[in-house]
Amino acid sequence: MYKYILLPIFFRFDAEQIHYFVCDLLKFAFKIPGVPALLRSLYTFEHPDLVQEVAGLRFRNPIGLAAGFDKNAEMVDQLEALGFGFIEIGTVTPRPQPGNDKPRLFRVKEDEALINRMGFNNKGAAVAAAKLRYRKSSILVGGNIGKNKDTPNEQALSDYIICFNELFEVVDYFVVNVSSPNTPGLRDLQEKGPLTELLRELQIRNKQRPNPKPIFLKIAPDLTFSQLDDIIDIVKETGIAGVIATNTTISRENLKTSKDTLDKIGAGGLSGQPLKYRATEVIRYLCDRSGNAFPVIGVGGIASAADALEKRNAGAGLLQIYSSFIYEGPGLVKKICKAMVTK
């Protein structure tokens, strides 16, 4: 029903506008008595074999929603009812910012992909923290944190610390985002020196807390194998929990979509099916090269149970989806969970 009736209707409208419309519709529906229970009955699948222990946290299933969908932590309870094992909110920044000029979210339908140059549009870390304090569900929530666009890289650490302090009491784990292609200069923070300093300083503050939170690093799929070796060294040296592989790519190689169409869309991070093989390659390299020294959360091109199992076989302990949630609909999480139990 979703792919053949609802999706063609959604695709008649601007991608960002329909996103907010569907979110508002879901929030409205959730207020109707019986609807939350109905959604859980339709989309949730629970089984003891799905429970995962990763980085000291107990996940009810290994399928999460990647950051970017619920930037301001406004829909955690609603998304929990759709069967996810965990939700990652953000990316949040210390101060609110509008993001890049619109249009900034594009469908690449031939490739079942999205291109976005959102630019960390969000209402600020304090707003996200306030929303999370009043959520009703107990689903695990990750806080994806970044820097404001106008903060120089030399002062980026202070932005990450502000977000860390603001969200500490209301999230279960953190994700340090230095890999988005849509904030000028942000990816420069992936270089070994500045990244080591950033993660080391966050870990110092983390360990000063009575109950430290796992900190993950989200990396770009465009890193070379030499750079991935640096990532492995950095994770081991700083003692952070693990890596999320991967963020969106700036590559436009091997796409079915015409060059003219891509040129009209312009810059932005590509997600979805075209990212599948590179994301799996990065996951496998990190796990094999490090000897499975730390957990890897796999994300990128997971549009079916087979895709999910492929990334699990490559070494990913947990998985996240985003673009396929748009293209395949909310039933995908349940399909993957069932396949993991019956494989």
N, C-alpha and C positions, 0 to 999 in steps of 0.2 A: 504493500500500500504506500509506504513512505516514498520509495524510489520512483514509483510509476504515477503517483497522484500528487503528493505534496511537493516533492522536489521540483518537478517542472513548474509548479506555481511559484515556489520560492525563487526560482532562477529567473523569473520575469522581473524581479526587483533588484535594486542595488544591493550588493552583498552585505555591506555594513548595516544598511537600513533594515534589511530583513532579519539580520542577526538580533538587533535590539527588539524588533517586533516579536520575534519568536520567544525571546527571553521574557519580555513583558507578559506575553500570553501565558507562558508557563508559570510565572509568578502569580498571575491572576487565578489560573486554574487551581493552583496549589492551595488557595484559600477556600475552595469549595469542599465541603465535608465529603469524605470518601475518595476524593481524587488522589491524594498522596498514597493511600493504600492500594488503589487501583493501579497506579503507575508502578509501585513496587511489585505487585503481582504479575504485571506484564513484562517487566524488564530486569528484575533481580533474580539471580540464580546463586544459591548458596550451597556450598559443599565443603566438608572438612579438608579435602585435598587442595582446595584453592587457597587456604590460609597460608600466608607467607610471613616469615620472620626476616626482616631486612633492617640492618643498621639499628637493631634494638627495638624496632617498631613492629607491631603485629597488624598486617594488612588482611582484610577479610577476603580479598582476591587481588590478583596482581595487575589488574587493568585500571589505570588512572586516566584522568583527563589532564592533558598538558596545559601549561600556562598559556594565557592569551584569550581563552574563552570567557573566563570570569575574572576580569582584571581587578575588579573592586570588591571581590568577595560578597557579591550580592545574591548568589544563587547556590550556595553550598548545599542547603537543605533540599532544594529541588533536584539538583544534579545527583545527590546521594540516592534519590528514589529511582534513578535511571540505571542503577546497578553498578556504578563505579566502586572500585576498592579504595580509591583515594582521589582527592581533588587538589590541583595545584593552582593557586590564585596568583594574580599579577600578570605581568611584571609591575611591581609597585615602585615608586620613587619617593624620596622624602617629601617633595612638594608636588602639588597637583600640576599636571601639564596637559595641554590639549592634544599633543601629538602632531604628526605631520599633516599637511594640507590634504583635503579630500578631493577626489576619490583616492583611497589608499588601501582598499581591499578588493581583490579581483579573483574571479573564478577562471581557472584554466581547464575547461570542461573536458577537452579531448584527452587530457592527461590525468584527469581526476586529481587536480592539484589546486592550490591557492597561491597567490602572490600577495604579500602584504608589505606595506611600509608604514605601519601604524605609528611607530615612534614612541612607544611607551606611553600612550594616552591613558591616564588614570587619575583618580581623585586624590592620590597621595596616601602614604602609609598609615596616617592616623585614621582616615576614613575606613580603610580596609580592616584595621584592627578593631574599630568600633563595631563594624558589621559582624566580625567573627566572634565577638564577645556575646552576641545575642543569638547565635545559631543554635538550633535545637538538636541536630543530628550529631552523632559521635564519630562520623567518618573522619579518617585521618586527612589533615590539610597541610599542604606545603606552601611556604611563602617564597615566591620568586621575586628577588630584589635586584634593583638596578640603580643607575645614577640618573639625575636629571640631565637633560640635553645641554643646558648651559653651564654645567659643572665641568671645569677642566679636568682632564685625566689625572693631573697632579693632585687634585683634591677629591678624586673619586672615592677614596677610602672613607672619608667622612660621610658621604651619602650612604654607602653600604652599612656603615655603623649605625646611622640614624634609623634606617629601615630595620636593621637587626634588633635594635633596642625596642622599637615601636611594636614589632610583631612577636617578640620572643614569647610572651605569655599566651598567645592565641594560636600559634601554629605548632605542628608536630615536627616539621623539618624545614630547613632552608635550602634555597637554590640560588647560587650566585650566578647571575646572568651577565656574562661579558662577551656573549657570542651573537647577539642580535645584530644584523647588518643595517638596521634602520636608525641607529643613533650614531652620528658622525664620530669616528675615532674610538668607539667602544671596543671594537675587536682588537685594538692595539693593547688592551689590557690582558689579552690572552698570552702575550709574550712572557717568557719565563720569569724575568725579574719582577715586573709589576704584579703579576698574578701571584707569585709566591708571597710577596709582601702583603697583598690584599688578604689572601686566605689565612696567612699566619696571624695577622692582626685580628681577624674575625675569630679565629680559634682561641686566641688568648682570652678574648672577652667571653667567648662561649664557655670555656673551662672555668671561668670565675663564677659562673652561675651554679646554683645547687644541683640543677638537673640540665646538663648540656643537651643541646639539640643536634641531631645529625645535620651536617652541612654538605650539600652536593654542589658540584660544579657543572654547569651546562656548557657544552662545547659545540663549536661549529663543525659541520661535516666537511668543511673545506680545508681543514688542517692537514698538513703533510704527515707522513709516518714519523718523520723526525720530530715534528711538533707534538705528535701523540706520545712519543717517548718522553718528551719534556713533561707532558701532562701526567704521565704515570709517576715520574720522579716527584712532581709537585704534590700529588695526592699523598704519596708515601711520606714525603718530608713534612708536610703540614698536618697530616693526620686527620684530614677531613673524611667524611663518611664514604664518598664515592663520586661517580660521574653520571650525568645524564647525557646520553648520546643518541640523537643529536638535535641541534637547533635547525633553523631553515638554512637553505643554501643560496648563494648568489649565482651558482652555475645555471646555465640554460642549455646544457648539452643533452642530446638524445631525446628531445621533446617532440611529440607529434604536432603540437601547435605551431603554426607558421611563424616565421621570424617577424613578419609584418605585424602580426597580432601582439607578439611579445614586445616589439619595439614601441607599440602604442601604449602598452601597459607601463613600460618603463622599469625603473629600479624597484627592488624589494626582495624579500626573502621568499624563496619557493619552498612549499611544503606539499606533502601528499605522496602519491604513488611514485613519481620520479626520484624520490629520495630513498626509496626502499633499499636498494642494493648497497648504496654507499653507507647508509646508516648501519646496516647489518655488518658491513666490512669493518667499520670503525669499532663497533661493539666487539666483534670477534678479535680484532687486533688488540684492543685494550685488555680483554680477558686473557687471551693467550700470552701476550707479551708480559703481563704483570703476574701471571700464574694465579689468576683469580684472587688477587690480593685485596680487592675492594669490590663492593657491589656496583653494578652498572644498570641504570634504568634506560631501557631502549625505547626510542621514539623516532618515527620517520617512516611513512609509507605502510603503516599497518592497517590494511583494509579488509582483512579476512582472518579466519582462524589459522589458515596456513601461514599467513604472514607473521602472525603472533608466535606460532610455534617455531618458525624459522629464527626469529630473534631470540627466543628462549634457548634454542639449540646453540646459538652463537655465544651464549653466556649471560644474557640479560636476566636479572632476577625479577624485575618488575618492568611493566610496559606502560606506555602512555599513547593515547590517540588524540587527534584533533581534526585534521582535514577529513578523515574518513567518518568522523562523527557527523559531518555535514553531508557527505556524499552517500553514506550507507544508512544513516539514521541511528536512533537510540537503541535499536535491537542488536547492534553489532557487539556490544559488551557481553550480552547474554550468550550470543553465539560462540564467542571466543571462550568464555568461561566453561560452557558445556563441552567444547572440543578439548579443553585442557584436562577435563576429568575423564573423558572417554578415550583419549588417545592411547 
